[in-house]
């Protein structure tokens, strides 16, 4: 036993913390740009390098970091590389990392206002700041009828919205009775809506068959006319439409559902409208892109992820509701061991009633740090820069007769493909990702294999995008024309 009772001493912590910060800075500023973006390890390779059992005696921090370099780092796909263009951004920043470190250091469990008032009140305030930056309407702010809360992901936000919509549609009976007495609930989303909505429909108990997939137009946006038609058919068959998910920036192609038209239909039929703007919602910080949210005042809930495109590390989803009473009534449970004067007086927000988990971290710190460091001006600068880089890349694709754009490019995602069939595009993507100098991902649109190039990482500059285009062209030239 050591003098500190097996704990790391304060002096040792200071020393190792400084070294860890140096390691992180070195990783971001020097190492990551030269590492293969996609991890090249085989399945099971990391576990084979790890001891079968936990150590009996404690080990040094130096030994831990040696294993990070030798075992863990080869198994990392480098989302923070400026050459990462796959899926969606997951950009971090130094202010966000410091906020996360401070949250860990404080060790707050923020389930109730009383368990750390600052955890709750800072979150409420920062979410109001964020709503204002996006131009969200008054009801989505705490001074209105609703407010915001930090969820772990847009998937959880959609789940929470579905639960509240279900309860409102059943006059708050399904929490008590289950769905046996309410078997006719129907939800709607487009064929391009994120897959998490289908999973959420399963979780809340309505089942996949009660989630209608509405067809999209030539730009992959939901067709309001078909939504209205399907709602009418379901009503005629004695069913109860209760939830619609509209998307601002679909995952596959960044398609923009027409919120105003969808919102009017939902208002007419008393249906809960949830808006999923996971990545693209960040663009609304720039006034010139705020038209993407036209009609959002007709929504009951709205979610976007600062942990995608706003320099705030995972996990941080901002979820707003226009009527917090519906949410609280859906999710509030108050056992004796959580009772306290502040809660019972009704004078505070208890965020445990705003999502499924009871426990919650002090996530607002990192978002607060990001907003204060960059300011609206800094965030707008980087959003505009990323969009400009994506637009430049799209213009290069259009100018090359070997390629075609397959979807509109409203913001920072370019969907394109090589002429010559799916197999050629599969080979191209595989060779690019195995090459290691950049990473992209794919989707299918209209049944075709499509390449996705998404710009949004913290340190991506014009030179990185230009080099990526050069690599894509060079690898393309190596693919035989006979492949189809």
C-alpha positions as CSV (number, residue, x, y, z in Angstrom):
1,X,0.0,0.0,0.0
2,X,1.3,3.5,-0.9
3,X,1.2,6.5,1.3
4,X,-1.8,7.7,-0.6
5,X,-3.8,4.5,0.0
6,X,-3.4,3.3,-3.6
7,X,-4.6,6.6,-5.0
8,X,-2.6,8.7,-7.4
9,X,-1.0,11.5,-5.5
10,X,-1.8,15.1,-6.3
11,X,1.8,15.7,-7.4
12,X,1.7,12.7,-9.7
13,X,-1.7,13.8,-11.1
14,X,-0.3,17.3,-11.9
15,X,2.7,15.8,-13.7
16,X,0.7,13.2,-15.7
17,X,-2.0,15.7,-16.6
18,X,0.5,18.1,-18.1
19,X,2.0,15.2,-20.1
20,X,-1.4,14.0,-21.2
21,X,-2.3,17.5,-22.4
22,X,1.0,17.7,-24.3
23,X,0.2,14.3,-25.9
24,X,-3.3,15.5,-27.0
25,X,-1.9,18.7,-28.5
26,X,0.9,16.8,-30.2
27,X,-1.7,14.4,-31.6
28,X,-3.9,17.2,-33.0
29,X,-1.1,19.5,-34.3
30,X,1.4,17.0,-35.6
31,X,0.6,13.3,-35.6
32,X,-2.9,12.9,-36.7
33,X,-2.4,14.4,-40.2
34,X,0.2,11.8,-41.0
35,X,-1.6,8.7,-39.7
36,X,-3.8,6.5,-41.9
37,X,-7.3,7.9,-41.4
38,X,-9.0,4.5,-41.4
39,X,-7.6,2.0,-38.8
40,X,-6.0,-1.0,-40.6
41,X,-6.2,-3.5,-37.8
42,X,-8.0,-6.9,-38.2
43,X,-11.0,-7.8,-36.0
44,X,-9.8,-9.0,-32.6
45,X,-6.3,-7.5,-33.1
46,X,-6.6,-5.1,-30.1
47,X,-7.9,-7.7,-27.7
48,X,-5.0,-10.1,-28.6
49,X,-2.6,-7.4,-27.4
50,X,-4.3,-7.0,-24.0
51,X,-3.7,-9.2,-20.9
52,X,-6.3,-11.8,-20.3
53,X,-7.0,-10.6,-16.7
54,X,-6.9,-7.2,-14.9
55,X,-3.6,-6.5,-13.1
56,X,-3.3,-7.6,-9.5
57,X,-0.9,-4.7,-8.7
58,X,-1.3,-1.2,-10.1
59,X,0.8,0.0,-13.0
60,X,2.4,3.3,-13.8
61,X,0.8,5.9,-15.9
62,X,3.8,5.7,-18.2
63,X,3.0,2.1,-18.9
64,X,-0.6,3.0,-19.7
65,X,0.4,5.6,-22.2
66,X,2.9,3.3,-23.8
67,X,0.1,0.9,-24.5
68,X,-2.0,3.8,-25.8
69,X,0.7,4.5,-28.4
70,X,1.5,0.9,-29.2
71,X,-1.9,-0.9,-28.9
72,X,-4.8,1.6,-28.9
73,X,-3.6,4.2,-31.5
74,X,-3.3,1.6,-34.3
75,X,-6.9,0.7,-33.6
76,X,-8.2,4.3,-33.9
77,X,-10.0,5.6,-36.9
78,X,-9.0,9.2,-36.8
79,X,-12.2,11.3,-36.7
80,X,-10.1,14.4,-35.9
81,X,-7.9,14.1,-38.9
82,X,-8.3,17.0,-41.4
83,X,-8.6,14.3,-44.0
84,X,-11.7,12.7,-42.5
85,X,-14.6,13.1,-44.8
86,X,-16.7,10.1,-43.9
87,X,-20.2,9.9,-42.3
88,X,-20.5,13.3,-40.6
89,X,-18.1,15.6,-38.7
90,X,-17.4,14.8,-35.1
91,X,-15.2,17.8,-34.5
92,X,-13.7,18.7,-31.2
93,X,-11.8,21.8,-30.1
94,X,-9.4,22.7,-27.3
95,X,-12.1,24.7,-25.4
96,X,-14.4,21.7,-25.5
97,X,-11.7,19.3,-24.3
98,X,-11.0,21.6,-21.4
99,X,-14.7,21.8,-20.5
100,X,-14.9,18.0,-20.6
101,X,-11.9,17.8,-18.3
102,X,-13.4,20.3,-15.9
103,X,-16.7,18.3,-15.9
104,X,-14.7,15.1,-15.0
105,X,-12.8,17.0,-12.3
106,X,-15.9,18.3,-10.6
107,X,-17.6,14.9,-10.8
108,X,-21.1,16.3,-10.7
109,X,-24.2,14.1,-10.8
110,X,-26.8,16.6,-12.1
111,X,-30.0,14.6,-11.9
112,X,-31.8,17.2,-9.8
113,X,-31.4,21.0,-9.4
114,X,-30.6,20.3,-5.8
115,X,-27.7,17.9,-6.6
116,X,-25.8,20.8,-8.2
117,X,-27.8,24.0,-9.0
118,X,-25.1,25.3,-11.3
119,X,-25.3,22.2,-13.5
120,X,-29.0,22.8,-14.1
121,X,-29.0,26.5,-14.4
122,X,-26.0,26.8,-16.7
123,X,-27.5,24.2,-19.0
124,X,-30.8,26.1,-19.1
125,X,-29.0,29.4,-19.8
126,X,-26.6,27.9,-22.4
127,X,-29.5,26.2,-24.2
128,X,-31.3,29.6,-24.4
129,X,-28.2,31.1,-25.8
130,X,-28.1,28.4,-28.4
131,X,-31.7,28.8,-29.4
132,X,-31.1,32.5,-30.0
133,X,-28.1,31.7,-32.1
134,X,-30.2,29.4,-34.3
135,X,-33.1,31.9,-34.5
136,X,-35.5,29.4,-32.8
137,X,-38.9,30.9,-31.8
138,X,-39.7,32.0,-28.3
139,X,-41.6,28.9,-27.2
140,X,-38.3,26.8,-27.4
141,X,-36.7,29.0,-24.8
142,X,-37.0,28.7,-21.0
143,X,-38.6,32.1,-20.7
144,X,-41.4,30.7,-23.0
145,X,-43.5,27.6,-22.6
146,X,-40.7,25.2,-23.5
147,X,-37.0,25.1,-23.2
148,X,-33.9,23.0,-24.0
149,X,-32.0,20.1,-22.5
150,X,-28.8,18.4,-23.5
151,X,-29.3,14.8,-24.6
152,X,-26.6,12.3,-25.5
153,X,-27.6,12.0,-29.1
154,X,-30.2,12.9,-31.7
155,X,-31.4,9.3,-31.4
156,X,-32.3,9.8,-27.8
157,X,-33.9,13.2,-28.6
158,X,-36.2,11.5,-31.1
159,X,-37.0,8.8,-28.6
160,X,-37.9,11.4,-26.0
161,X,-40.1,13.2,-28.6
162,X,-41.8,10.0,-29.5
163,X,-42.6,9.2,-25.9
164,X,-44.1,12.6,-25.3
165,X,-46.1,12.5,-28.5
166,X,-47.4,9.0,-27.6
167,X,-48.5,10.3,-24.2
168,X,-50.1,13.4,-25.5
169,X,-52.0,11.4,-28.2
170,X,-53.4,8.9,-25.5
171,X,-54.2,11.7,-23.0
172,X,-51.3,10.5,-20.9
173,X,-52.8,7.0,-20.4
174,X,-50.3,4.8,-22.2
175,X,-47.7,5.2,-19.4
176,X,-50.3,3.6,-17.1
177,X,-52.1,1.2,-19.4
178,X,-49.5,0.3,-21.9
179,X,-50.4,0.1,-25.6
180,X,-52.9,-2.8,-25.3
181,X,-55.6,-0.1,-25.0
182,X,-54.0,2.1,-27.6
183,X,-53.0,-0.2,-30.6
184,X,-53.8,2.3,-33.4
185,X,-50.9,4.8,-33.0
186,X,-49.2,5.7,-36.3
187,X,-45.9,7.6,-36.8
188,X,-44.5,9.0,-40.1
189,X,-41.0,9.7,-41.4
190,X,-39.5,9.8,-44.9
191,X,-37.6,7.0,-46.6
192,X,-34.5,9.1,-45.9
193,X,-35.0,9.6,-42.2
194,X,-32.3,8.4,-39.9
195,X,-32.6,4.8,-38.9
196,X,-32.7,5.7,-35.2
197,X,-36.3,6.7,-35.6
198,X,-37.3,3.2,-36.6
199,X,-35.4,1.8,-33.6
200,X,-37.1,4.4,-31.4
201,X,-40.5,3.3,-32.7
202,X,-39.7,-0.2,-31.6
203,X,-38.5,0.9,-28.2
204,X,-41.7,2.9,-27.4
205,X,-43.8,-0.1,-28.3
206,X,-45.7,0.9,-31.5
207,X,-43.6,-1.4,-33.7
208,X,-42.0,-1.0,-37.1
209,X,-45.3,-1.7,-38.9
210,X,-46.8,1.5,-37.3
211,X,-44.0,3.7,-38.7
212,X,-45.0,4.9,-42.2
213,X,-42.1,5.6,-44.7
214,X,-43.2,8.5,-46.9
215,X,-41.6,8.8,-50.3
216,X,-39.3,11.6,-51.3
217,X,-39.0,14.0,-54.2
218,X,-36.1,14.2,-56.8
219,X,-34.1,16.1,-54.1
220,X,-34.7,13.3,-51.5
221,X,-36.9,15.5,-49.4
222,X,-40.2,14.3,-47.9
223,X,-43.3,14.9,-50.1
224,X,-45.9,16.7,-48.0
225,X,-48.7,15.7,-50.5
226,X,-47.9,12.0,-49.9
227,X,-47.7,12.5,-46.1
228,X,-51.1,14.2,-46.1
229,X,-52.5,11.4,-48.3
230,X,-51.2,8.7,-46.0
231,X,-52.5,10.4,-42.9
232,X,-55.9,10.6,-44.6
233,X,-55.9,6.9,-45.4
234,X,-54.9,6.0,-41.8
235,X,-57.6,8.2,-40.3
236,X,-60.2,6.6,-42.7
237,X,-59.1,3.2,-41.4
238,X,-59.6,4.1,-37.8
239,X,-56.0,4.6,-36.9
240,X,-54.5,7.5,-34.9
241,X,-51.6,9.5,-36.5
242,X,-49.6,11.0,-33.6
243,X,-46.0,11.7,-34.7
244,X,-44.1,13.0,-37.7
245,X,-40.3,13.3,-38.0
246,X,-39.1,15.9,-40.5
247,X,-35.3,16.2,-41.2
248,X,-33.2,19.2,-41.9
249,X,-30.2,17.5,-43.5
250,X,-30.8,13.8,-44.0
251,X,-27.8,11.6,-43.3
252,X,-27.5,10.1,-46.7
253,X,-27.7,13.2,-48.8
254,X,-28.3,16.3,-46.6
255,X,-31.8,16.7,-48.0
256,X,-34.0,19.3,-46.5
257,X,-37.6,18.4,-45.7
258,X,-40.1,21.3,-46.2
259,X,-40.9,22.1,-42.6
260,X,-43.6,24.7,-43.2
261,X,-45.7,22.4,-45.4
262,X,-45.2,19.4,-43.1
263,X,-45.9,21.6,-40.0
264,X,-49.2,22.8,-41.4
265,X,-50.4,19.3,-42.0
266,X,-49.4,18.3,-38.4
267,X,-51.1,21.3,-36.9
268,X,-54.3,20.5,-38.8
269,X,-54.4,17.0,-37.4
270,X,-53.0,17.6,-34.0
271,X,-49.9,15.6,-34.7
272,X,-46.5,16.1,-32.9
273,X,-43.9,17.3,-35.2
274,X,-40.3,16.6,-34.4
275,X,-37.5,18.2,-36.4
276,X,-34.2,16.3,-36.6
277,X,-31.4,18.7,-37.7
278,X,-28.6,16.7,-36.2
279,X,-25.7,18.0,-38.3
280,X,-27.2,20.7,-40.5
281,X,-28.9,22.6,-37.8
282,X,-25.6,24.2,-36.9
283,X,-25.7,26.1,-40.2
284,X,-28.6,28.2,-38.9
285,X,-26.1,30.1,-36.7
286,X,-25.4,31.9,-40.0
287,X,-28.3,34.2,-40.9
288,X,-28.0,33.3,-44.6
289,X,-28.7,29.7,-44.0
290,X,-31.6,30.2,-41.5
291,X,-34.2,29.7,-44.2
292,X,-33.5,26.0,-43.8
293,X,-35.5,26.2,-40.6
294,X,-38.4,28.0,-42.2
295,X,-41.6,26.7,-40.5
296,X,-39.8,25.5,-37.4
297,X,-42.2,27.5,-35.3
298,X,-44.8,24.8,-36.2
299,X,-42.7,22.1,-34.6
300,X,-43.2,20.6,-31.1
301,X,-39.6,19.6,-30.7
302,X,-36.3,20.3,-32.4
303,X,-32.8,18.7,-32.0
304,X,-29.3,19.3,-33.4
305,X,-25.9,18.0,-32.4
306,X,-23.1,20.5,-31.5
307,X,-21.0,17.3,-31.2
308,X,-21.1,17.0,-35.0
309,X,-20.3,20.4,-36.5
310,X,-20.0,22.9,-33.6
311,X,-16.6,22.0,-32.1
312,X,-18.1,20.3,-29.1
313,X,-16.9,16.8,-28.4
314,X,-19.4,13.9,-28.1
315,X,-21.8,13.6,-26.5
316,X,-23.9,16.8,-26.8
317,X,-27.3,17.0,-28.5
318,X,-29.4,20.1,-27.9
319,X,-33.1,19.1,-27.7
320,X,-35.8,21.8,-27.5
321,X,-39.5,21.5,-26.9
322,X,-42.2,24.1,-27.3
323,X,-44.2,22.7,-24.3
324,X,-42.1,21.4,-21.5
325,X,-45.2,20.5,-19.5
326,X,-45.9,17.6,-22.0
327,X,-42.4,16.3,-21.6
328,X,-42.3,16.5,-17.8
329,X,-45.7,14.9,-17.5
330,X,-44.5,12.0,-19.7
331,X,-41.2,11.3,-17.9
332,X,-41.6,12.5,-14.3
333,X,-41.3,9.9,-11.6
334,X,-40.5,11.1,-8.0
335,X,-39.5,8.3,-5.6
336,X,-39.1,9.2,-1.9
337,X,-35.3,9.1,-2.1
338,X,-35.3,12.0,-4.6
339,X,-37.8,14.3,-2.8
340,X,-36.5,17.7,-1.8
341,X,-37.9,21.1,-1.1
342,X,-36.8,22.8,-4.3
343,X,-38.5,20.2,-6.5
344,X,-41.7,20.1,-4.4
345,X,-41.9,23.9,-4.5
346,X,-42.0,23.7,-8.3
347,X,-39.5,26.5,-8.5
348,X,-36.7,24.7,-10.4
349,X,-36.0,22.5,-13.4
350,X,-35.1,18.9,-12.7
351,X,-33.7,17.6,-16.0
352,X,-34.1,14.0,-14.9
353,X,-37.7,14.6,-16.1
354,X,-36.6,15.7,-19.6
355,X,-35.1,12.5,-20.8
356,X,-35.0,8.7,-20.1
357,X,-31.9,8.4,-17.8
358,X,-31.9,9.6,-14.2
359,X,-28.1,10.3,-14.0
360,X,-26.6,13.0,-16.0
361,X,-23.1,14.6,-16.5
362,X,-22.3,18.3,-16.5
363,X,-22.3,18.5,-20.3
364,X,-23.1,22.2,-20.4
365,X,-19.6,23.2,-19.4
366,X,-18.0,22.2,-22.7
367,X,-20.8,23.8,-24.7
368,X,-20.4,27.0,-22.6
369,X,-16.7,27.0,-23.1
370,X,-17.1,26.6,-26.9
371,X,-19.6,29.4,-27.1
372,X,-17.5,31.7,-25.0
373,X,-14.3,31.0,-26.8
374,X,-15.5,31.2,-30.4
375,X,-18.4,33.6,-30.0
376,X,-21.1,33.7,-32.7
377,X,-18.5,35.4,-35.0
378,X,-16.0,32.5,-34.8
379,X,-18.6,29.8,-35.3
380,X,-20.0,31.5,-38.4
381,X,-16.5,31.9,-39.8
382,X,-15.8,28.2,-39.6
383,X,-19.3,27.1,-40.8
384,X,-19.0,29.3,-43.8
385,X,-15.5,28.1,-44.5
386,X,-16.6,24.4,-44.4
387,X,-19.5,25.1,-46.7
388,X,-17.3,27.0,-49.2
389,X,-14.8,24.1,-49.3
390,X,-17.6,21.6,-50.0
391,X,-19.0,23.8,-52.7
392,X,-15.5,24.1,-54.3
393,X,-15.2,20.3,-54.2
394,X,-18.6,19.9,-55.8
395,X,-17.5,22.3,-58.6
396,X,-14.5,20.1,-59.2
397,X,-16.7,17.0,-59.4
398,X,-19.0,18.7,-61.9
399,X,-16.1,19.7,-64.1
400,X,-14.7,16.2,-64.4
401,X,-16.5,14.2,-67.0
402,X,-15.7,10.9,-65.2
403,X,-18.0,11.9,-62.3
404,X,-21.5,13.1,-61.6
405,X,-23.2,14.8,-58.7
406,X,-26.2,12.8,-57.6
407,X,-27.9,15.2,-55.1
408,X,-28.1,18.9,-54.4
409,X,-25.2,20.4,-52.3
410,X,-26.9,22.9,-49.9
411,X,-24.2,22.9,-47.3
412,X,-21.1,20.8,-46.6
413,X,-21.9,17.3,-47.9
414,X,-21.2,16.3,-51.5
415,X,-22.8,13.1,-52.9
416,X,-21.2,12.0,-56.1
417,X,-20.3,8.9,-58.1
418,X,-18.0,7.7,-60.8
419,X,-19.6,6.8,-64.1
420,X,-19.5,3.1,-64.9
421,X,-21.6,1.3,-62.4
422,X,-21.7,0.4,-58.7
423,X,-18.7,-2.0,-58.7
424,X,-16.4,0.8,-59.9
425,X,-17.5,3.0,-57.1
426,X,-17.1,0.3,-54.5
427,X,-13.6,-0.4,-55.7
428,X,-12.8,3.3,-55.8
429,X,-14.0,3.9,-52.2
430,X,-12.2,0.8,-50.9
431,X,-8.9,1.7,-52.5
432,X,-9.1,5.3,-51.2
433,X,-9.8,4.2,-47.7
434,X,-7.2,1.6,-47.7
435,X,-4.7,4.1,-49.1
436,X,-5.0,5.9,-45.8
437,X,-4.5,9.5,-46.9
438,X,-8.2,10.3,-46.6
439,X,-11.5,8.6,-45.6
440,X,-14.9,8.7,-47.2
441,X,-18.1,6.7,-46.8
442,X,-21.0,5.7,-49.0
443,X,-24.8,5.5,-49.2
444,X,-27.4,4.4,-51.8
445,X,-29.6,6.9,-53.6
446,X,-32.2,5.7,-56.1
447,X,-30.6,2.2,-55.7
448,X,-27.2,3.5,-56.8
449,X,-23.9,3.2,-54.8
450,X,-23.0,6.8,-54.0
451,X,-19.8,8.3,-52.5
452,X,-20.2,10.9,-49.7
453,X,-17.6,13.6,-49.0
454,X,-18.5,15.6,-45.9
455,X,-16.4,18.7,-44.9
456,X,-16.5,19.7,-41.3
457,X,-13.5,18.7,-39.3
458,X,-11.9,21.4,-37.0
459,X,-8.6,21.6,-38.9
460,X,-9.6,20.9,-42.5
461,X,-8.3,23.6,-44.8
462,X,-8.4,24.2,-48.5
463,X,-5.1,22.4,-49.0
464,X,-6.5,19.2,-47.5
465,X,-9.6,19.3,-49.7
466,X,-7.5,19.9,-52.8
467,X,-5.2,17.1,-51.9
468,X,-8.2,14.8,-51.3
469,X,-9.5,15.6,-54.8
470,X,-6.1,14.8,-56.3
471,X,-6.0,11.4,-54.5
472,X,-9.5,10.6,-55.7
473,X,-8.6,11.4,-59.3
474,X,-5.3,9.5,-59.1
475,X,-6.9,6.4,-57.7
476,X,-9.7,6.6,-60.2
477,X,-7.1,6.6,-63.0
478,X,-5.9,3.2,-61.7
479,X,-9.3,1.5,-61.9
480,X,-9.6,-0.5,-65.2
481,X,-12.4,0.6,-67.5
482,X,-13.5,-3.0,-67.9
483,X,-14.8,-3.0,-64.3
484,X,-18.5,-2.5,-64.2
